[in-house]
Every structure is written in C-alpha cells, then in structure tokens.
Amino acid sequence: MSATFLMKKADKSCGNITIVGVGNRLLGDEGVGLHITDGLSQIPMPSHVNIIDCGCDLLSLIACIDKPERIIIIDAIRAGGKPGEIYSFDFRRLTTAKVEMCSAHQVKIVDVLRLMKLVCPALTDCEIVVIGVEPKTMRLSSDLSKEVSQSIVKVTRFVLKEIWLRSCPRRKEKQNVDMST
C-alpha cells in the first residue's frame, strides 16, 4: 500500500514539517503510529505541515516528500522497554551509534532512513526525528493495549509542541520538549 496524504500539501515558505505514521492497524499495538496521525489529522494544522499515513511501507515516503525541513516518524518500536514507553531519536545521532532498535516490522528503521537519504536528495539536509512507542501486543486486532493507548496523548503533545515551536521564527531557538507530562 502506498502512502496517503491526510492533509493538504505544505506551504514551502514556512519550512515543511512532515509527520509520518507507520504501522499496521490490524496488528494491535503495531498500528500506534497510524492511530496518532489519525488524531493529528483531526486537528487544524498550519499550512506548512503534512501528515502522511504510510502504513507498513516507509519507503513509499520517497514519492511523497518534497524538501521537508523536518520529518517526524511515529512507529511502534521494540527497544526492550516497558509497553507504552516512548522513545525519541534524532536520526543524526542514530547514524553514528551502533543501533539494534527495530521497528515492529522487523526492519531496522535506521537502515530504511539511510536508504531514503541516499535515494532522495531532498532529504540531505532534512532533520529526522523518530518517535517510537514500545508495543505490548502485536496480534490480530484493531485495538491498542491500555499501556500503548495511554502513550498517545504524550506523543501527540510532543508533536504539537514541535509544530508550534517551528511555526514562529521567534520560537525556533532549540528548546527541550518533555514527553513525560
């Protein structure tokens, strides 16, 4: 399945922000990224924000992304934590470290992002952040576990704060975004 735009095309004059939901809605917690982007698509966004549901095919983003300044990828990621635990990684840091983190699709998300940067020159200077939620169950179900459901509000707040900080030039100074609240 190819990526689907859930919002209008971004206004390039503001510096594109692309939010990407990854996952499979039919495998329980595996679909958390899509549940989060579904919720975000219901909130009015600035014109420079794209929200993309790419399902399980992260590589399909190559055809959808047009010189974003920042990409935020939301996915279920097995990193050995407690169910519902939230991880946030800057892609630049991931490329210099030995990383064994896998998306729930059994693919090393770092490898997919490296390939995307090689294939798509528009991503060369793009800042990429991966937000992962530790899954509890990945079985045939469209429901999320309680632990993962509780993480949705925190991830949504993080993404909205990132958009807000980058939507006004005076707010662009780097600020820490705390997902623990």
C-alpha positions as CSV (number, residue, x, y, z in Angstrom):
1,M,0.0,0.0,0.0
2,S,1.4,3.4,-0.9
3,A,1.5,6.5,1.4
4,T,-1.6,8.6,1.6
5,F,-1.8,12.3,2.3
6,L,-4.2,13.1,5.1
7,M,-3.8,16.9,4.9
8,K,-3.2,19.4,2.2
9,K,0.2,20.0,0.6
10,A,2.5,22.0,2.7
11,D,3.3,25.7,2.2
12,K,7.0,25.7,1.4
13,S,7.6,29.3,2.6
14,C,7.4,28.2,6.3
15,G,9.7,25.3,6.2
16,N,7.9,22.0,5.7
17,I,7.2,19.7,8.6
18,T,6.1,16.2,7.6
19,I,4.6,13.9,10.2
20,V,4.6,10.3,9.2
21,G,2.5,7.5,10.8
22,V,3.9,4.0,10.3
23,G,2.3,0.7,11.2
24,N,-0.4,-2.0,10.6
25,R,-3.8,-1.2,12.0
26,L,-4.7,-4.9,12.1
27,L,-1.9,-6.0,14.5
28,G,-2.9,-4.3,17.7
29,D,-0.1,-2.0,19.1
30,E,1.8,-2.2,15.7
31,G,-0.7,0.4,14.5
32,V,0.1,3.1,17.1
33,G,1.8,5.4,14.7
34,L,-1.3,5.4,12.5
35,H,-3.7,6.0,15.4
36,I,-1.6,9.0,16.4
37,T,-1.6,10.5,12.9
38,D,-5.3,9.9,12.6
39,G,-5.8,12.0,15.7
40,L,-3.4,14.7,14.5
41,S,-5.2,14.9,11.1
42,Q,-8.4,15.9,13.0
43,I,-6.6,19.0,14.5
44,P,-6.3,22.1,12.3
45,M,-2.6,22.4,11.3
46,P,-0.6,25.3,9.8
47,S,-0.3,25.1,6.1
48,H,3.3,24.0,6.2
49,V,2.5,20.7,7.9
50,N,1.9,17.5,6.0
51,I,0.5,14.4,7.7
52,I,1.2,11.1,6.0
53,D,-0.1,7.6,6.7
54,C,2.3,5.3,5.1
55,G,1.1,2.0,6.6
56,C,4.0,-0.5,6.7
57,D,5.8,0.9,3.7
58,L,8.2,3.5,4.9
59,L,10.0,3.6,1.6
60,S,6.8,4.9,-0.1
61,L,7.6,8.2,1.6
62,I,10.2,8.9,-1.1
63,A,7.5,9.7,-3.6
64,C,5.5,11.9,-1.1
65,I,8.1,14.1,0.5
66,D,9.1,17.4,-1.1
67,K,12.1,19.0,0.6
68,P,10.9,19.0,4.2
69,E,12.8,20.8,6.8
70,R,11.9,18.2,9.4
71,I,10.3,14.8,9.4
72,I,8.7,13.2,12.5
73,I,8.2,9.5,12.1
74,I,5.9,7.8,14.6
75,D,6.0,4.0,14.9
76,A,5.8,1.0,17.2
77,I,9.5,0.2,18.1
78,R,10.8,-2.7,20.1
79,A,13.7,-1.4,22.1
80,G,13.3,-3.6,25.2
81,G,11.4,-1.2,27.4
82,K,8.1,-1.4,29.1
83,P,4.9,-1.4,27.0
84,G,3.8,2.1,26.2
85,E,7.3,3.6,26.9
86,I,8.1,6.4,24.5
87,Y,11.4,6.9,22.7
88,S,12.6,9.9,20.7
89,F,15.7,9.7,18.5
90,D,17.4,12.2,16.3
91,F,18.4,10.4,13.1
92,R,21.8,12.1,13.1
93,R,22.7,10.6,16.4
94,L,21.4,7.2,15.3
95,T,23.7,7.1,12.3
96,T,26.8,7.4,14.5
97,A,25.9,4.8,17.1
98,K,25.5,1.1,16.8
99,V,21.8,0.7,16.9
100,E,19.8,-2.5,17.3
101,M,16.4,-0.8,17.5
102,C,13.9,-2.3,15.2
103,S,10.5,-1.2,14.1
104,A,7.9,-3.7,14.8
105,H,8.1,-4.7,11.1
106,Q,11.5,-6.4,11.8
107,V,13.3,-3.8,9.8
108,K,16.0,-1.6,11.3
109,I,14.4,1.8,10.9
110,V,17.9,3.4,10.8
111,D,18.7,1.3,7.7
112,V,15.5,2.4,6.0
113,L,16.2,6.1,6.7
114,R,19.8,5.8,5.5
115,L,18.5,4.3,2.2
116,M,15.9,7.1,1.9
117,K,18.6,9.7,2.3
118,L,20.7,8.1,-0.4
119,V,17.8,7.7,-2.8
120,C,16.1,11.0,-2.2
121,P,18.4,14.1,-2.4
122,A,15.6,16.3,-0.9
123,L,16.3,14.6,2.4
124,T,20.0,15.5,2.6
125,D,19.6,18.5,4.9
126,C,16.4,17.3,6.5
127,E,16.2,16.8,10.3
128,I,14.5,13.5,11.0
129,V,13.1,12.5,14.4
130,V,11.8,9.1,15.1
131,I,9.3,8.7,17.9
132,G,8.8,5.1,19.0
133,V,6.3,3.5,21.3
134,E,7.1,0.2,22.9
135,P,4.4,-2.3,21.9
136,K,2.8,-4.8,24.3
137,T,0.9,-7.0,21.9
138,M,1.1,-7.5,18.2
139,R,-1.7,-9.9,17.4
140,L,-4.6,-9.8,15.0
141,S,-6.7,-7.0,16.5
142,S,-7.5,-3.4,15.7
143,D,-7.4,-2.4,19.3
144,L,-4.4,-1.0,21.2
145,S,-3.3,-2.2,24.6
146,K,-4.1,0.0,27.6
147,E,-0.4,0.9,28.0
148,V,0.1,1.9,24.4
149,S,-3.2,3.8,24.3
150,Q,-2.0,5.9,27.3
151,S,1.1,7.0,25.4
152,I,-0.9,8.6,22.6
153,V,-1.6,11.8,24.4
154,K,2.1,12.3,25.3
155,V,3.2,11.7,21.7
156,T,0.5,14.0,20.4
157,R,1.6,16.7,22.8
158,F,5.2,16.3,21.7
159,V,4.3,16.6,18.0
160,L,2.1,19.6,18.5
161,K,4.8,21.4,20.6
162,E,7.3,20.7,17.9
163,I,5.0,22.2,15.3
164,W,4.3,25.2,17.4
165,L,8.0,25.8,18.2
166,R,8.8,25.7,14.5
167,S,5.9,27.7,13.3
168,C,7.0,31.0,14.7
169,P,10.5,32.3,13.9
170,R,11.0,33.6,17.5
171,R,10.2,30.2,18.9
172,K,12.8,28.4,16.7
173,E,15.5,28.5,19.4
174,K,16.1,25.0,20.4
175,Q,14.0,24.1,23.4
176,N,13.7,20.8,25.2
177,V,10.4,19.0,24.7
178,D,9.5,16.8,27.6
179,M,7.3,13.8,26.8
180,S,6.9,12.8,30.4
181,T,4.0,15.1,31.1
